[in-house]
């Protein structure tokens, strides 16, 4: 980390100055987990819904939000 160009450290300076505040994200809402962990089918569907993935629905012959059922539980 000591050879990082200063222009890439803008986020650190914004946090240090108080312009931005960082906080954690609960695992259940962390959409980045969809590519870093092996979520359950329900969790994967929920995260897909959060990021706006759509799937083709043969019954309605159209696209519907993926994981909508899991999101509305």
C-alpha positions, -999 to +999 in steps of 0.1 A: +000+000+000+029+024+004+033+029-034-003+040-041-005+073-061-020+100-039-047+107-065-063+074-056-065+083-019-093+109-023-118+087-004-095+086+026-091+124+027-129+129+024-135+105+054-107+122+074-122+157+067-157+145+078-172+150+043-180+113+041-188+087+068-182+050+063-203+023+078-207-015+075-232-033+054-252-062+068-244-095+051-280-100+041-280-067+022-244-068+008-248-073-029-211-078-033-215-111-015-232-125-046-197-129-062-175-136-032-195-162-012-217-191-020-251-178-009-282-199-004-306-200-033-330-176-015-302-153-005-289-152-041-323-145-055-328-117-029-295-101-038-303-105-076-335-086-069-316-058-051-293-052-081-321-053-106-315-086-124-345-097-145-355-131-159-379-142-186-412-155-173-428-180-197-463-176-182-465-138-188-442-139-218-422-110-204-393-101-181-399-099-144-375-090-115-355-120-104-360-129-068-391-108-064-408-136-043-378-137-019-378-099-016-415-098-007-414-124+021 
